[in-house]
Amino acid sequence: MADMRLALLLNAVSPAIGGVLVRGEKGTAKSTAVRALTSVLPAVDVVAGCRFACSPAAPDPQCPDGPHEAGAEAMVRATRLVELPVGSTEDRLTGSLDVEAALTRGVTSFQPGLLAAAHRGVLYVDEVNLLHDHLVDLLLDAAALGTNYVERDGVSVRHAARFLLVGTMNPEEGELRPQLLDRFGLTVEVAAPREPAARVEVVRRRMAFDDDPDAFAVRFAAEEAALAERIAAARSALSSVTLPDHALLQIADVCAAFDVDGLRADIVMARTAIAHAAWEGRETVGTEDVRVAARLALPHRRRRNPFDAPGLDEQQLDDALGEPEPPDDDPSPTPPDGDPDGGGDGPERPVDAQPDSGADDTAAAPEQPTAPPEPRDAPAGPGGGTQAAAAPGETYRIRRLEAPGVGRGAAGRRSRAETDTGRVLGSRVPDGRLRQLHLVATLAAAAPHQRARGRRGPGLVLQRDDLRDARTEGRESNLVLFLVDASGSMAARKRMSAVKGAVLSLLLDAYQRRDKVGMISFRGGAAEVLLPPTSSVEAGAARLTTLATGGRTPLEAGLLEAHATLRRERLRDPDRRALLVVVTDGRHTAGGEPGRAAELLRREGVAAVVVDCESGPVRLGLAGALAGQLGGSAVQLGELAAGSLAEAVRTWREAA
């Protein structure tokens, strides 16, 4: 919680840091902390009547409500907290043409969005990981540039948009893509306190607030006033803080040591270190300021894999900063040369140190942190045989698998769909609620009837029947349900390692395309739902790693479980189309014939792809037959990789 407080305060001192992302479990007061921030931020002077919060001292020369004359009337107001809802639209965020003014008065007018309202204030996005990617891109671009550019609906406008950006998220509901994580200046992890005394104090304060909010505010008014004064003082001192060359070199060394991509981390660390020095009342950036900046700016930039958890190795940070040697009176001094083990009571041998040849140090050597052990054999399952939890093979980039046809689900990056954003293909008469007005088509529909409707003046006379909806096509996200054969036949010839690598690659692909995922395995005599449909792809990867194999092959049970799971999910999310990915060699040695279950899925229009895992010189083609029964397609395990020779040949044949 201390890191969250510090990150918010440093961004309040220097919004140029780029905002803060607060990650944490539910119920940890993330939103409460953000909303409380505005009460300690200094008030702002704005030009009276300006919708874009221009400063009277330096008004924006390109303000859509300007230009403002020198000495324009000013007013003082509190710093605003503007919340961006998860279900917001692009025009609500950036602003758009004022349709009412255009149609009724015949004038082109710009309607400001949330970015204009947040200028010189705080823009807060709760559950930012659930926000559509194109909105996150627009939001972070505006935050980085300090300017909002709008080029749409015949409107060309730019206005200042400098704000403190704060996002909160629960990682259990899905992660942000690494490209978007990198755009947040700082990130912190929060968790509820485990000490009973701290939890009791939280409950007491919450109950005191509920009983008498005014008295509770008075109780902490003096502390809030002192905090507000300190923020204002740090802002004033920011320009006088010196960033010496040795501190810049430390920043570069740390970023290089942690192998972060690009140079954004260096810039953010420099700004954060300056803000921290100003916050602490120092005139020069020192090592401690660089350390704090690294702890806040680097954890989310170290992720080499989307499933990697953010984190920072404190020992590695100390090494990169070049911490001085401990003083002579340190209780654990460095042992003298020639006795690296310090006579038995000195520091432990480093993890990578090698014992002397032939020495038996099994009992004497301290327990060292090592890589996770290889998965152990699990006990025999319902179908008999040994279950071996094989480690996944290497991941690779997957060719895109998509549902056929055009859907109308949530915006994403997988299958074709009619979405609220995307390429405009034309217009249509709305079937109920107007989703996105197609202005040109609406005007064209109304124009022939103006004389009959008795039009007078510049405005158009419109009726409900004139309205036209824009028909746009983009990409949607899907529910990708993995049905994985974990029977004994899949464990033969060590195929399961390759299969797990392929499924993990498919999970990575689903993560990048913003899909929901679910996972079912079948083996022995039954099927098991390993992962109910969720946005947390990381949970799927964890389940896959520990998936054991062995026993007979109840293919029918797996298909029936997939049918039941998809039917339940269709009730919860009817617009999201499902893509069933069956990973199997097509054999079935337990239960009934799979044809009946496959026909159930086919009749309900479930798009299916069968990943054929059969290997060896003699192949039965059972997976291909299953794909035919499902009404889907089959792909060999070795053809999943994008850019493979098989894909090139297939593309050439389709083009011919």
N, C-alpha and C positions, 0 to 999 in steps of 0.2 A: 504493500500500500504506500510505503514511503517513496518508492520509485515512481509510482503513478502521480503522486502529489508533486514531486520534483519535476517530472517531465511536463506536466501541465503548467507549472510556474515558469519554467524556462521558456516555453513557447509563449507565455504571456509577456515575458520580458522581450523576446525576440521572435515575432511571428514568422520571420524569414527562415527559421529552422525547418518549417515545412509540416508542422502539425505532429500529432501523436496518435498512435494506434494502441488502444488498451485491450488486451486479450485476457480473458479470464472466465472462470466457471460462472454459472448463473448465481444470482443472489450475492454478489460481492460489491454492490454499491458503485458500480462503474458509472451508471447514468447519474446517480446522485452527486458524485464527485464532479462530473463535468458541469452539471447545472449549477452547482455551488460556485463554480469558478467566476461566473459573471458578476457575482456580488462583490468581488475584490478587485475587479478590473477598473481602471480609471474611467470616468465619464468622458464622452467625446463631444467636441464642438462640431456642429454641422450647419450647412447653409439651410436656412429656413425654407421649407417647401421642396427641397431637393429629394427626389426619390432614391438617389444613389449615394446619399450620405457624404457629399463632398465636404472637404475641410475648408472653412472660410479663409484660413491662412494660405492654403495652396490648393485651390479648386482644380478639378480635372478639366483641362482645356477642351477635351472631347466629350464631356458629359452630355448625354442625350437631353438633359434638362437645362443645359447651359447654352452658351458660356455665361458664367456668373461674373458679375461686375465686382471690381475691387471694393471692399467695404460692404459687401452684401450682408443683409440681416442674418444674424447667426442665432443659434439656439443650442443649449446644452442638454444632452440626454444620456441616459445610462447605456452602457454597452449592451448590444442585443445578443441574444442567443437564438439562432435560427436553426430549426430542426429540419432535416431532409428525410422525409418518410421513405421507407424501402420501396413502396409502390409508386413513387413519383415518376413523372414523365420528363423527357428531355426538354420540352418547351417550358415546363414548370421550373426546371432547374436554371436554364440559361436565359429564359425570356423569349418572347415571340411577338408576332404581329398582333396588335389589338384588333381582333376580328370585329368586335362590336362597333368600334370607331370606323373601321374600313367600310362596313356594310351600311351603317346608318348615317354617317356623316361624309363618307367618301374621302376620308383622309387616311394617310399612312401614319400609324402611331405605334410606338414600341411599348409593349407591356413587360415591365421588369420581372425577373424571376427571383429565385431564392438566392442566387449569387449576388445580386444587387442588394437584397435585404441584409445579407451577411457582411457587406463591405464595412471594414473597421470594427468588426465584431467577431463572434464565434459561430462557426458552422458545425453543427453536431449531427453525425450520422450514427444512429443506433443500429446494431446488426449490419455493419457495413459489408460483411462477407455475403450477405443475402442481396445486396444491391446489384442491379444489372451491370455487367462489365462496361458497357458503353457509357453509362452514367458515371461510373467510377473514373473512367478515363477523362471525361469532360471535367469532372470535379477536381481531379489532381492536376490537370493541365492548367486550369484557372488558378489553383493554389500556387503552382510553381511560377507562373508568369505574372501573377498579380493583376491580370486583365482577362476579361470575358469577351470573347469575340462571337458574334451571332451573325450567321449568314444563312438565312432561311426565310421562306414565305415572302420573298421580295423585300426583306429587311436586312440592312447592313449596318450593324451597330457594334461599337466597342465601348466598354466602360471599365473603370477600375474595380477590381474585386480582390482586395487584400483582406484576408481574414485568418483567424486561428482555426485550423481544421482539426477536429477531434473525431475519431471513429472508435466505436467499441464493438466487440464481437465475442461470441462464445465458440471456441474452436471445435466443440462437439458438433456444431451445425455446419461444418465445412470451413475450409481454409480459403484465404485470398490467394490468387495466383502470385508467384514470386515477383513478376514484373510490377504488380500493383503494390505488393508489400514494400518494394524498394522505393516507391514514391512517397511513402510516409516518412517524415523526418526521423521520428523516434518511435520506439515501441516498448511496452512494458507488459509484464505478466503479473496478474493479480490473483490472489487466492484468499479465501476467508481465513481469518486467524484460527489457529488450533488451540490457543491457550484459553482455558475457561474464563479467566478474568477479563480478557479482552472481549470475548463474546458477550459476557454479562454486561459490560459497559456499553456495547453497541445496542443491546436490547433496551437498557435503561434510557439511553439518549433518544432512541426512536419513540419509546412510550412517552417520554417527557415532551417531545415535539408534538405528538398526536394530542396530548392533553391540553397544551397551551402553546401554539406556535409562536405567538408574539413574545411571551416570556422567554421561550427558548432562544429566540433571535437576540433579545436583549442580553442574555447571559453570555453570548459569544461576540457581541458587537465590538467590544474593545479589541479583541484579537483580530477580527476581520479588518478593522480600521488600520491596525498596525501592519497587517499583511498587505493591504492595498497601498499604504505609503511606501513599503519596501519595494513593491513591484514598480511603482512610479519612479522611485529613486534609481532602481537598477536600469530602467528604460533610459533615463536621462544620462546615466553614466556609460551606457553601452558604447557610444561613439568614442569615448576616451580610453577604452581598454586596448592595450597593446597585445598583439599576437606575435611574439618573437620567432625568429627563424628556427630555433631549437625546438619550440613547441610544434611548429609546422612539420619539422622533420619527424618528430615523435608521431604525429598524426599519420604521416605517410608510412612510417615503419609499421604502425599497428594495422593499417588497412592492408598493407602488403602481406603482413604475417598471417592475417586471417583470410587472405585470398578472396577479397570481395571484388565483385565485378564493377567495372566503370570507376568514375571519379566522384559520383554523387556522395558516396560515404565520406570522402575526404572533406568535401565542402560542408556537409551537414555537421561533421565532427568539429570543424573549425568554428562554425557559427554557434554550436552548442557550448563549446569550451569558452568562447567569449562571453556568452550569456551567463554561464555559471560563474565566471570570474566577476562579472558585474553584480550578480546576485549575492556573492560572498563579500562584495566590497573591495575586491582586489583590482589593481590597475594594470596588472600584467598576467597573462595566462600562464599557469604553471602545470606541473605534471598531474596534480590531483584533478585539475579541470579537464585535462585530456582523458584521464581515467574515467571520470564520470561520463564524459561525452561518448567514450567507446562503449561503456556498459549500456547506454541508452540507444545509441545509433547503429550498432553493429549486429546485435543478435538476429534480427530478421533478415539481414543481408548475407548471412553465412550459409544459408540453405542451398546445398548443391542439388538436392532432390526435393520435389514437392512434398514428400512424406517426412522429411527431416523436421524435427522439432527445433524451433528457434532456441538459441542458447549461446553462452560465451564461456570459454575456459579461462578462469581467473589466473591460473598459473601461466598460461600462454600470453595473457595480457601483460602480466608482470614482466615476462621475458621480453616482449616486444617494446615495452616502455623503458627497458634497461634499468630495472630497479637496482639501487646500490646494494652492496654486500652487507650482511648484518653486522652490527658493531661487535667489538671484542667481548662485551659483557652479555652478548646474546646467550640464552641458556642452551642453544643448540648450535654451537659454532661449527664451521666447516672443519672436518677432520684433517690432520696433517697429511702431507704427501707420503705415499708408501703404505698408508693404512686406510684404504677407501671405505672400509666398513666401520671405522671408528672404534675398534676394539670391542665391538659387541653391543654397546649401548648407544652408539651414534645413530645418525639418520639412516632410514631404510635404504636398501639398494634401489636405484631407479628401476622402473618397470622393465625397461629394455636391456638391463644389464644381464650378462650371461654368467652362470655359476662356473666355478672351476671344473675342468674335465674330471669326471669320475667321482666328484663329490656327491654325497647323498644328503641333500639339504631339504628333503621333503617335509620333515617335521620342523626344521629350524627356520626356514625362510618365511617371512611374513606373507600374509595373503595379499596378492597383488590384483589390481583391477585388470581384467583381461577381456578379450572379445567374447561375445555371447557364446556359450557352448553349443555344439552341434545338437540338433533336436534328437531326443531319445525316442526309442521305440515305445509306442503306446501299447496298452494291453489289447488283446484280441477283441474284435468287435462282434456285432451280432451275426455277421456272415462268416466268422472264423477267419483264421489267417492273422498275420502280423501287420499292424499299421505302422508304417514308417513315415514320420513327418519330415519329408525331404525338404531341403533348403531350396528356395526359388532360384532359377537360373538368372542370367543377366537380362536386364530390360532393354527394350529397343523401341524406336518410333513405329507406331502402328498406322497402317492405312486406314482411312476413314470408313467405318461401317455405319450405315444410316438406314433409317426406316424409309420405305418407298412412299411415293406420293407427297402431298403437301399437308402439313398439320397446322394447328393453331395453338400450340403450347407456349410455355414460357421461353423468352428469348435465350438463346444459347449459341452453340457453335457446331451442332451435329447435323440435323436433318432439315430439309427445306420446310418452310412454314410461313404462313401469313402472320406477321408480327406488327407491333406498333411502330417499330423502327425498321429501316432497311430500304431497299430499292423500291421506289414508287412505280408500280406497274400500270396504274390506271385508277378508275373510280368505280363506285357502285352505290346503289341506293341502300342506305343503312337498314339492317334488319333488327330494329330495336334501338339501343343506345348508340349515339354517334361517337365513334372511337377517335377518329382523326379526320378533321375537316379537310376535304380537297377543295381549296378555295376556287381555283380556276373552273373546275367542273360545276361547282355551286353557282358561280356567276353565270356560266354558260346556260345552266338550266333555268335561271331566273330571268335572264335578259329578254327573251322573246315575249314575256308576259307583262313588261313594265307599262306599256300604254294601256292595256286592258285593266290593269290594277290601279290606274289613275296616278302614276308616279308624278311627284312634283319635287323639284329640288335635286341636289346631288346624290342623296342617299338612294339605295335600292329598296324596292318593296319585296321582301322575302316571305315565303311561306314554308311550312315544314317540308312540303314535298320537294322543294328546291335543294335541300341539303344533300350533299354527296360525301360519302366516306372514301378516304384514300385507301387504295388497295396496295399494300406494301408486302414485299417478300424478303425474308431474311433467313436466319437459321434459328432453330429451336433446340432446347435441351431435351433429352429423353430420360426415361427410366431404363437403365441398362441392367437387366437381371441376368446374372451369371449362374448357369446350371452346370456344375462341375462334377464330372465322373471321378469318384475317388475310390473305385473298386480295385480289386487285385490286378485286373488286366492292365490298368493304367500304371501300376507300379512296376510292371515287367519292363526289363531292359532299361531301367532308370529313366523312364519317360516322364515321371512326375515332376522332376526338377525342371525340365524344359517346359512342361505344361504350366507349372506355377510361374515361371518366368514370363510366359506368354500372357497369362491372366493378369499378372502384375503390370505388364505393359499395357494391357487393355484398361486396367484401373487407372493408370497414369493418364491415358488418353481420355478417359471419362472425366478425370479431374480437370484437365485442360479445357474440355468442352462443356464444363459446368453441368454435368449430368447428375441425376440421382442414381445410386447404385444399390443393388441387393445381391445376395449370394446364397445359393442353395447347393448342397452337396448330396450325392446319393451313393450309398455303398451298403454292403451287407444285405439287409432286408428292407430298408426304409430310406426315406429322404429326410434331410434336416435343414432348416432355415438357419444358416450361419450368421446372416446379416439381413435383418428386415430393411426394406427400402429406406435409404437415408441420404443426406447430402454429405455426410462425412466419409469420404473415400478412404481416409486413413484407417478407419475401423475395418474396412474391407481388406486392406493390405495386412493388417494384424491378424485377421481371421485366416487369411490365405496362408500365412507363414506357418501356422500351427496345424494346418489341415493334414490329417493322417489318411493313409490309404490302406486298403485291404478288404477282403471279402468278395462276395458276389456282386452282380451288377443289376440293381432294380431300376432299370431305365424308365419303366412305366411310372413307378412311384415318384421319380424325380420330375417327370413331365406333369403329373397330376398336382404335385406340390407347387410347381411353377404356375399352373393354371389358377390354383386357389389364391396364391400370393398376388398375382396380377389382377384378379377380380377384386380383391380387397382394396388394392391400391387405386383401382379405377374409381372406386366410390369416394376415396379421399381426394384424388386429383384427376378429375375426368378429362382435362384438356391435355395432360402430358401423355404422349404416346410411349409405348413400351418397345424395347428392342431386346429380345431374348437371345442370349449368346450361349449355346450349348457346347460345352467342351467335352468331347467323348470320342471313343473309337467306334461307337455305334453298337457295341455288343450289348446283349441283355440276357442275363442268366438267372434272374430271379423275378418273380411276379409274372403278370400277364404280358401280352404283346403290347408294344408301345404305340401301335397304330391308332388305337381308340383315343388315347390321351393326346396324341399329336393332332388328330382330327378336331378335338375340342378347341385347341389353341388356334388351329387354322380357321375354324368357323368364326371365331371371335376377332379375326383380323390381326392377330399378334404377329408383328414382323420378327422373323427368326433368322439367325445365322448359326450354322453348325460348324464348329472348328474341328476338323477331322484330325485326330491324334494317332491314327493307325500308322504303323511303321512296318518295315520289313519288306523283303522281296515279294511276298505274296500278300495281296490285300483283298479283302472281301467287299469293300465299298459300302459297308453298312451305314456309315455316317452320311454318305451321299443319299442313300435311300431314305434315311430319317429326314434329311433336309427337304426331300420331295414330299414326304408326308406332312411336314409342317408348312409347306408352301413357301419355303425360304430358300436360302442359298447355302452352299457348302464351300469352305475354304480350307486348304491344307494348312497345318500348323506352320509349316515353313514359308507359307505365302502371306503371313500376317504383316510382315515387316514392310513399311512404306519404302518405295523406291527399289523393291526387289526386282529381279529379272522376270519373275512370273507376272508381277503387276505390269511391267513394261510390255510384255507380250500380250497380256489381256487388253491393255489400253489400245495397242496397235490393232488388234483384231476388232475391237469395238469401233474404232475409227474407220476401218476398212469396210 
